[in-house]
């Protein structure tokens, strides 16, 4: 049987991000995918209309059923809106020895909050259980309580260095919000060494689900027993290939969808 991955996240009804996108990524990369739903969102391709967290008991029952039924090989978390959900999730993750990747979903591209203000400390507590955290630049700045945007690769390295030293967890800082001419940089730091992923910028304006796809791809390779840096490298190659193939969504031709072809 293929390795089994679990995503703990929200549902995007457009299937451009969140759990539906994670499951497509797992399948495309040869892992069996399971899911525990934290939140149901109502979205158009451009905006978030409504956020509806599931009841605590329902999240608990989903996780209990998955861990009873399966041997989970790797886990990622995405959108976890409620403070009480973090306590439930932590209970299931605290005593397991498998790769865990946390994608700290805080706001949508359109600015809608995907995290209760009172839940921030619980999100940070979950970092202690993670093999890797994958914030983008705005998320990293928010969690470090900073507002100075990086202006160079050295700034990105400093931000990832500070993130690690604040939270003591390996970090992959996603550099999609910062570009240096024709290139993008993602910076990994684990307390010992930097690992820079340099990729040529792809001229597509709005692509939904890139962060979800990247973190989901990372755990599929971790589930297959690849070392962390190798998993990141292969996951980045995968997401770049998918962005290149992303197609415009009509009638909003500036918005692109990853099809996992």
N, C-alpha and C positions, 0 to 999 in steps of 0.2 A: 504493500500500500504506500502511496505517496505520503511524504511528510504532511503533518496537519498543522495549520495555522489558525489562530483565533484573532479576530478583530473585535475590539470593544469600542464602539463608536456610535455615531448618529447616522440616520438615514437621510439622504438627499433624494427627494422624489424624482429629480431629473436624472439620477444615476450618474451624475458627472463627478461626484465626490462621495466621501463617506463610505459606509459599509458596502453599498452596491459596487462601488469602484474597487474597493479592497478585494472583494470576492472575485471580480473579474481578473484582477492582477494575480491573485493566488492561482486561479485556474490556468491562466495563460503561461505561468512560470512553473507549472507542474506540481502544485501543492493542493491538498484538499482544504477547503476553506470553511470555517465555522464563524458564527457571529453572535455577539450579545449586544442588543440594541439599547442604547442609553437615551436616545432622543429621536423623535420624529420631527423633521423640518418640512415646511411647505415652502418651496422655492420656485421661482422662474429661472430662466437661464441667466438673468441679470441680478435679481434681488431675492432677499429672504423675506418671506411674508409672515411666517409663524414658526415658533419653536415650542415643542410639546415634550418635555421630559417624561419618560415612562415612570410608573410607580416604583418605589424602592423594592417592593416585594417581587415585582415582575423582573427587574434586573437580577435580583438574587436568585430567582428560580431559573432564569436562563443560564447563569454561570454554573449553578449547581448541576443542572442537567448536562451541560457540556463536559464538565470535569468528571462527572459520573460515567458518561458514555465514551469518552475519548481519552487517548494519551496525546496531549497537546505538545507540539514540538517548539513552537515559538508564538509570541503574542505581541500585538501592537495595540496601542490605545490611540484614539482620535478624540472626537468631540465628547467631552464629559461635562455636562452643563451644571449639574446639581452638586452641592457640597456633600450631601448624604450619599450620593453615588460613589464618591471617592472612597468613603469608609468601607462600603461593600466590596468594591474592587480590590482595595488593599488587602482585605481579609483573604481573598483568593490568591493573590499574587505573592504574599509575604513569605510563604514557605515552599515555593517551587524554585527549582534550579534549571530554568530554561531561559533562552534569550527573550528580553522584553524591550521593545522600542516604544518610546513615548513621543507622539507627535502632539505638541501642546497647542491645541486649537483654541484660539482666544477670540479672534474676530474674523468675520467674513471679509472678502475683498470689498464688499459694498459698505462695510463698517458696522454690521450688526454684531452684537456681543454674543459669543458662543460659550461664555463662561460666567457664572454668577460671581460677582465681586467677592462674596464671602467664601468662595471655593478656592481662591488663589493659594492659600496656605496648604490646602489639601493636595492640590496639584504639585506643589513643591515637595511635599512629603513623599509623593509617589516616585519622585526622581530617584530616591535612595534605592529603589528596587530595580532600576532600569539598567540595561546594558548600553543604551544609547538614547539621547534626547535629540530631536530634530527640529529646532525652532527656525523660523525664518528671521530676517533681521528685525522687523517690527516686534515680533514675539520676544526675541532675546532682549531688545531694549526695554520692553514693557516689564519683563520679569526681573531685570536688573535695575529698574526704576531710573532709566536714563532716557535722554531725548536727543543726544548727539548722533546724527547719522554718520556712518562710516563713509570716508571719501577715498579710500585706497585699500589695496590688498592688506597692507600692514594694519590698517584699522580693523579689517575683518578678522585678522589673526588675533589682534588685541581683544576684540569682543569675544571671540571663542575662548581665548585664554581666561578672560575674566569670568565668563559663564562657568567654565569648569571649576575655577577656584572658588566661586560662590556656592555652587551646588554639588561639587565633587562627583560629577557624572560625565562620562565621555559625551562629547557634543559634536553633532554635524550641523554647522551653521549654514543654512541654505541662503545662497547669495543672489537669488533671483530679483531682489529689490535693489541690487546694486550692480551696475555694469561699468566696465572699463573699456571704452571704445566698443570693440566687437566681441568681447569675451565676458563670460560669467565665471564667478569663482564660488565654490562651496569649500568650507574649511572644517576639517575634522581635527579635534584635539582631545587627547585622552590623559593629559597630565604629563606625558613624556615626549610626545612628538606631534608635529603638525603633518597633516596629509591634505594637500591642496588638489581639488578637482577643478581643472580649467576646461571649459567647454565654449565653443563658438556660439554666440548669441543667435537664436532662431527668431526671425521676425514674424511672430504671431502675437497679437496684442493681448487677448484675454483667453487663457486656457484654464478651465476648471479642473481641479483634482490632481494637480501635479504633486503637491506635498503628500497627499494620501497615497498616490501611486508609488512615490519614492519610498516611503516608510513601509508600505506593504511589500514592495519588492525586496527591501532589505531583509525583512523577516523570512521571506521565502528562501533566500540564500542562507540565512542563519539556520533555518530549520533543516537545510540540507548539509549542515555542519561546516559551512565555509567560515573561515576566520572573519572577524568583524570588518577589518579594512578591505578584505577581498569582497565581502558581501556588499559593502558600500560602493566599491568600484563597479561591480557588475550591475547593481541596482541603478547607478547613475547612467551607465551605458544604456540600460533598458529604458529609462524615462526619456533620455535624449532621443532614442529611436522612436518612441511613441509620440513625442512632441513633433518630430519631423513629419509623422504620418497623420497628425491631428487634422481634422477636417472642419471647415467653417459650418456653423449652425445657422441655417436659414430660418427666419429672415434677418437674424442678427449676425451679419457676415463677419463682424470683428470678433465674435466669440467662437472659440474652437473647442471641440470635444475629442478626448482621447478614446479611441475605439478598440484598443488592445487587439489589433489584427496581427 
